[in-house]
Each structure stands twice: as C-alpha cells, then as structure tokens.
Amino acid sequence: MKAVPDVDILVAGGGPAGLAAALHAARAGFSVAVAEPRPTPVDKACGEGLMPGGVRALHALGVHPPGLPFAGIRYVQGRHTADARFRSGTGLAIRRTDLHHALADAAAKAGVPILPLKVTRVDQDPSGVTAYATPQAAQVRELLRARWLVAADGLHSPLRRALGLDAPTGAPARYGLRRHYAVAPASEFVEVHWSARAEAYLTPLAPDLVGVALLTCERAPYHRQLAAFPALAARLADAEPVTDVRGAGPLRQAATRRRLGRVLLAGDAAGYVDAVTGEGVALALAGAEALVSCLVRGRPEAYDAAWLRLTRRYRLLTGALLGARRHPATARRIVPAAARFPRVFTAAVDAVART
C-alpha cells in the first residue's frame, strides 16, 4: 500500500456535489483532493434543467457553463396546460457532461487534484480519517489520509452503507430514464408531461436538441414508458435519438444522519426524495457550501441541522407532491389545479427556483 500526502479534506466522489465541496474548501484555504475513478466527463440520468438558484450558486463559484436559458416550467396533461415563469432569473438547460466539464475545469484551475481512485473503506481516529482507495480495474490499494472526509459518492453511496448510515424509506420505488433527441424545442419552458403513473421532462438543451427524462415507478423499457405520453411520443416520432437510454434508481434514499465522526455526507449521498421538482443539482451545490461553512466555523456537528434546514422545503413539497401522485383521484387533478390557480402554481415553482 502506498501513502499519499495528507490533506485537510478528502472528497470521495467527483460529481457536482463533490466538486462544489472541493471548490468551496479550496476557497476557504483548506488543502483538498477529490477521489473519482470515472473519467471526465461523468454522466448521469437526470433532467438537465438547472433552477435559477443553482445557476446563481454556480456563478458564485466562478463557474459559467454553456447551456440554453429557459424561462420556467410548463405542466401538460391532456388538454390541460399550466405555465409558471420564473420571477427570480432564468434557469439553465445544460447537458450533464457539460456541467461536469465546467466544474472539473474550475477544480483544476483552483489546484484541486482529481485522483483516479475509488474510496472503498474509511477508518477514523481522533485526528483524522484513513481512506482505503483503489484505482479503477486494479488490485493495488492506496492509503489516503485527511482531517475530514466528504462522502459525495452518489445516490446509492457505498460509504453511507459501509458506515451504517442507510435508513429505510418505506416509499414505493421510482426510477429515472433519459435520452436525447435531435429536434428543435417547442417552447422556452421545461415541459413536465403527466400520465397516470409517470412524468416526462422535456428539456430544451440547444436549438436542435432536447432531453427527455422519464420518472416512473414502472420497470419497463424506455420506448414503452414513452408511449404513456401519446402527444409527446408523436412529437418525437420522427426525431433521431442521439444518445442511448441511461437510467438511475431507485431514487428515494435516506440517511439516519449526515455526519459520523469525521465523515460528512454530501449531495445525493446525504439523502434524496425524488427528482419531481427538479432541485437535485441546486440542492447539491447549496449543501456543499453549507458543509464547508460548518468546517470553516469549526462546527462540524452543526452540519446535520444545517442540511435539514436547507432541504426542509424540498422534502415537504416533494413529499406532498408524491403523496398526491400515488392516489389516482388526486393525481389526475394536479395539472388541472395548476392551470386553474396559476398564481399558486407560479409561487410554488418560484419557491423551488430560489433554492
């Protein structure tokens, strides 16, 4: 086993949450390194629409990725349509790979090393953590030593599980599927199409490209899921798919707490309800900032409460929407209600947008 130089903070996972935590840590004067075995860019099945609050969080980090601005959210169900235009700026539709490139470039410019390693185990002592890490497809094991470890290793975090921090959710499993099509967007909104058991998110990524992400509780191929949205399927019938289908799930994940000793959970590893409100990346960025702020203040014990405060509205709103979604009588009234009460719908969307 080979030892590497000590750092203040080791981040396990180089997605948006991990890279944002590394950037905030470097800005605060910590020495930091990121362990990420996957080559850049790292892709993921997601809707690829960044809310205005997330755009501001990126800009505050000095990250200005390419993308297509969008004006708000449109709900569609049969003949019912409801539009909510953002009051707090514009969102940014951006390929997940472009977002990762931008964050990884910012980390490189900040002098943050990205180590091609996967952290598989963590030992703790009063002065720090020892992380056991392996290169991709190799048997050699390295030791990484840090004062703190940020576990940002994703939705199904192996480190969260290894630390005994997984918690049961008791919720029906939901899954995400995503594909891109070479077709012009039909509007300046991210469209959310509703069917009896699923939603389809159409994101305008470029003048000639859209992403279509499906959130569903069904385990079925993408084309069969898309058929549940006849109008949307008809719009895409002659469009050329330009990427393979990518999937993720089950989406709902829970942790008993966000900190154990010198290990702190970030991003999806800290807990995730659902992607229905489109806040994932924005919350990951905000959570990373809150985590580093607690370390700067010398109060790591405050992080769990800070995370709970930061995500409270998301957890309540998303939980309520999913609760209504699970009952057929209320599920079919979501979009008609949004259309009937546009001010309420706009206020709810704008609350999400400010995250």
C-alpha positions in Angstrom: 0.0 0.0 0.0 1.2 3.5 -0.9 0.7 6.6 1.2 0.0 9.9 -0.3 0.4 13.4 1.2 -2.1 14.4 3.8 -4.9 16.9 3.0 -7.4 18.8 5.2 -10.4 17.4 3.2 -10.7 14.4 1.0 -13.8 14.3 -1.2 -14.9 10.8 -2.2 -16.8 11.3 -5.4 -16.4 13.9 -8.2 -19.9 14.7 -9.2 -21.4 18.2 -8.8 -21.7 17.9 -5.0 -18.2 16.6 -4.6 -16.6 19.2 -6.9 -18.6 22.0 -5.4 -17.5 21.0 -1.9 -13.9 20.9 -3.1 -14.1 24.3 -4.7 -15.6 25.8 -1.6 -13.0 24.1 0.6 -10.1 25.4 -1.6 -11.6 28.9 -1.5 -11.7 28.7 2.3 -8.0 27.8 2.4 -8.2 24.1 3.1 -6.0 21.7 1.2 -8.3 19.3 -0.6 -8.2 16.4 -3.0 -11.0 14.6 -4.9 -11.1 10.8 -5.4 -13.1 9.9 -8.5 -12.3 6.8 -10.6 -14.5 7.6 -13.6 -13.0 9.6 -16.4 -14.2 13.1 -17.2 -17.0 13.9 -18.0 -19.2 11.9 -15.7 -22.7 11.4 -17.0 -25.9 10.6 -15.1 -29.6 10.1 -16.0 -31.1 13.5 -15.0 -33.5 16.1 -16.4 -30.6 18.5 -17.0 -32.5 21.6 -16.1 -30.8 23.8 -13.5 -33.0 26.1 -11.5 -32.2 29.8 -11.1 -30.9 29.3 -7.6 -28.5 26.6 -8.9 -27.3 28.9 -11.7 -26.5 31.6 -9.2 -24.7 29.1 -7.0 -22.5 28.1 -10.0 -21.7 31.7 -10.9 -20.8 32.4 -7.2 -18.2 29.6 -7.6 -16.9 31.3 -10.8 -18.4 28.5 -13.0 -20.1 29.7 -16.1 -21.0 26.6 -18.2 -22.6 26.7 -21.6 -26.3 26.0 -21.9 -29.6 27.2 -23.1 -31.6 29.5 -20.7 -35.2 28.5 -20.0 -37.9 30.8 -18.7 -39.9 28.5 -16.4 -41.9 25.3 -16.0 -44.8 24.1 -18.1 -47.1 21.3 -16.8 -49.0 19.3 -19.5 -51.7 16.7 -19.1 -54.1 16.0 -22.0 -55.9 19.3 -22.8 -54.7 21.0 -19.6 -51.6 23.2 -19.6 -50.1 25.4 -16.9 -47.2 27.7 -17.3 -45.1 29.2 -14.4 -42.5 31.7 -15.4 -39.6 32.2 -13.0 -39.5 35.5 -11.1 -36.0 35.1 -9.8 -34.0 34.8 -13.0 -33.7 32.2 -15.7 -32.9 28.5 -15.4 -30.1 26.8 -17.4 -30.6 23.7 -19.5 -27.2 22.0 -19.7 -26.0 18.6 -20.6 -24.8 16.8 -17.5 -21.5 16.2 -19.3 -21.0 19.9 -19.9 -21.8 20.7 -16.3 -19.2 18.2 -15.1 -16.6 19.5 -17.6 -17.2 23.1 -16.2 -16.9 22.0 -12.6 -13.8 19.8 -13.2 -12.1 22.6 -15.1 -12.8 25.0 -12.2 -11.4 22.5 -9.7 -8.2 22.1 -11.9 -7.8 25.9 -12.0 -8.2 26.0 -8.2 -5.3 23.5 -7.9 -7.6 20.7 -6.6 -6.1 17.3 -7.7 -8.6 14.7 -9.0 -7.2 11.3 -8.0 -8.3 8.4 -10.2 -9.3 6.3 -7.2 -12.4 4.9 -5.6 -12.6 5.1 -1.8 -13.9 1.7 -0.5 -13.3 2.0 3.2 -12.7 4.6 5.9 -11.1 4.3 9.3 -11.3 7.1 11.8 -9.3 8.3 14.8 -9.3 11.5 16.9 -7.1 13.4 14.4 -8.4 12.3 11.0 -9.5 9.6 8.6 -7.6 7.0 6.7 -9.3 6.2 3.4 -8.6 3.0 1.5 -8.8 3.5 -2.2 -8.3 1.5 -5.3 -7.6 2.6 -8.9 -10.2 1.6 -11.5 -9.7 -2.1 -12.6 -6.6 -2.5 -10.4 -5.7 -4.6 -7.4 -3.3 -2.0 -5.8 -4.6 -0.3 -2.8 -3.6 3.2 -1.7 -4.0 4.9 1.7 -5.3 8.5 1.7 -5.0 10.5 4.9 -7.2 13.6 5.7 -8.6 15.5 8.6 -12.1 15.2 7.2 -13.7 13.1 4.5 -16.7 14.2 2.4 -18.7 11.3 1.1 -20.2 12.5 -2.2 -20.4 9.1 -3.8 -23.9 9.3 -5.1 -27.4 8.1 -4.7 -26.5 4.6 -3.6 -23.5 5.7 -1.6 -21.3 2.7 -0.7 -19.7 4.8 2.0 -23.0 5.7 3.6 -23.9 2.0 3.7 -20.5 1.0 5.0 -20.8 3.5 7.8 -24.2 2.1 8.8 -26.0 5.3 7.9 -28.5 3.9 5.5 -32.1 4.3 6.6 -35.3 2.6 5.2 -37.5 4.8 3.2 -40.8 2.8 3.1 -41.7 4.5 -0.2 -42.6 2.9 -3.5 -39.5 2.7 -5.7 -39.2 5.3 -8.5 -36.7 5.3 -11.4 -35.3 7.8 -13.9 -34.6 7.2 -17.6 -33.2 9.7 -20.0 -32.5 10.0 -23.7 -31.6 12.9 -26.1 -33.3 13.7 -29.4 -32.2 15.8 -32.4 -35.3 18.0 -32.6 -36.0 21.7 -32.0 -37.6 22.6 -28.7 -41.2 23.7 -28.9 -41.0 26.3 -26.2 -38.8 28.3 -23.8 -40.0 26.1 -20.8 -39.0 22.8 -19.4 -42.2 20.8 -20.0 -43.4 18.3 -17.5 -45.9 15.9 -19.1 -48.0 13.8 -16.7 -49.5 10.4 -17.2 -51.3 8.1 -14.7 -48.1 6.7 -13.2 -45.1 8.7 -14.6 -43.8 12.1 -15.7 -41.8 13.0 -18.8 -39.5 16.0 -18.6 -38.6 17.7 -21.9 -35.7 20.0 -21.5 -34.6 22.4 -24.4 -30.8 21.8 -24.4 -29.9 23.5 -27.7 -31.7 24.9 -30.8 -31.7 21.4 -32.2 -31.6 19.2 -29.1 -33.9 18.2 -26.3 -33.5 15.8 -23.4 -36.5 13.6 -22.4 -36.3 12.2 -18.9 -38.9 9.8 -17.5 -39.7 9.4 -13.8 -41.7 6.3 -13.2 -42.5 3.5 -10.8 -42.7 1.0 -13.7 -39.9 -1.3 -14.6 -40.2 -1.3 -18.4 -38.2 -0.3 -21.5 -37.9 3.4 -22.4 -40.0 3.2 -25.5 -42.8 1.5 -23.7 -42.7 4.2 -20.9 -42.7 7.0 -23.5 -45.9 5.5 -25.1 -47.8 6.5 -22.0 -47.5 10.1 -23.3 -49.1 9.9 -26.7 -48.8 13.6 -27.7 -45.1 13.7 -26.7 -44.4 10.4 -28.4 -46.0 11.8 -31.6 -43.8 14.9 -31.4 -40.7 12.7 -31.1 -41.8 10.0 -33.7 -39.6 11.4 -36.5 -36.8 12.7 -34.3 -33.5 10.9 -34.3 -32.3 9.6 -30.9 -28.7 10.8 -30.4 -27.9 9.1 -27.2 -28.5 5.7 -25.6 -31.0 5.4 -22.7 -29.4 6.0 -19.3 -31.2 5.0 -16.1 -31.0 5.6 -12.4 -32.8 4.4 -9.3 -34.5 3.6 -7.0 -34.5 7.3 -6.4 -35.6 7.7 -2.8 -32.7 7.3 -0.4 -32.4 8.2 3.3 -29.7 8.5 5.8 -30.0 8.3 9.6 -27.8 11.4 9.8 -25.4 13.4 7.6 -22.3 13.1 9.8 -20.5 10.3 11.6 -17.3 11.5 13.3 -15.0 13.0 10.7 -17.1 11.8 7.7 -19.8 14.1 6.3 -22.3 13.1 3.6 -22.9 15.4 0.7 -25.2 15.5 -2.4 -27.4 12.5 -3.1 -25.4 10.5 -0.5 -26.9 12.7 2.2 -30.4 11.7 1.3 -32.8 12.1 -1.7 -36.5 12.2 -2.0 -37.3 12.4 -5.7 -36.5 14.4 -8.9 -40.1 15.5 -9.4 -39.3 19.2 -8.5 -36.0 19.4 -10.4 -33.9 20.6 -7.5 -31.2 17.9 -7.3 -28.2 19.8 -8.6 -29.2 23.1 -6.9 -29.5 21.4 -3.6 -26.2 19.6 -4.1 -24.5 22.9 -4.7 -26.1 24.6 -1.7 -25.5 21.6 0.6 -21.8 21.6 -0.4 -21.5 25.2 0.6 -23.2 24.6 3.9 -21.0 21.6 4.7 -17.8 23.6 4.1 -19.1 26.6 6.1 -19.6 24.3 9.1 -16.0 23.1 8.8 -14.7 26.7 8.4 -16.5 27.7 11.6 -15.1 24.6 13.4 -18.6 23.3 14.0 -19.0 20.0 12.0 -21.6 19.0 14.5 -23.9 21.7 13.1 -23.9 20.3 9.6 -26.8 17.8 10.1 -29.1 20.5 11.3 -28.0 22.9 8.6 -28.7 20.2 5.9 -32.2 19.6 7.4 -33.0 23.3 7.3 -31.7 23.7 3.8 -33.7 20.8 2.4 -36.8 21.2 4.5 -39.0 22.9 1.9 -37.8 20.5 -0.8 -38.6 17.5 1.4 -42.0 18.7 2.3 -43.0 19.9 -1.1 -41.7 16.8 -2.9 -43.2 14.5 -0.3 -46.6 16.2 -0.7 -46.5 16.1 -4.5 -45.5 12.4 -4.4 -48.3 11.7 -1.9 -50.8 13.3 -4.2 -49.2 11.4 -7.1 -49.8 8.0 -5.5 -53.6 8.3 -5.4 -55.4 8.2 -8.7 -58.1 10.6 -7.6 -55.7 13.3 -6.7 -53.0 12.5 -9.3 -55.3 13.4 -12.2 -56.1 16.8 -10.6 -52.5 18.1 -10.2 -52.2 19.7 -13.6 -55.9 20.9 -13.8 -55.4 22.5 -10.4 -52.1 24.2 -11.5 -54.0 25.6 -14.6 -56.9 26.8 -12.5 -54.8 28.5 -9.9 -51.8 29.9 -11.9 -50.7 32.3 -9.1 -50.4 29.4 -6.7 -48.6 27.3 -9.2 -46.2 30.1 -10.1 -45.5 30.8 -6.4 -44.7 27.1 -5.8 -42.4 26.9 -8.8 -40.7 30.2 -7.9 -40.1 28.8 -4.3 -38.3 25.8 -5.9 -36.4 28.1 -8.3 -34.8 30.1 -5.5 -33.1 27.0 -3.9 
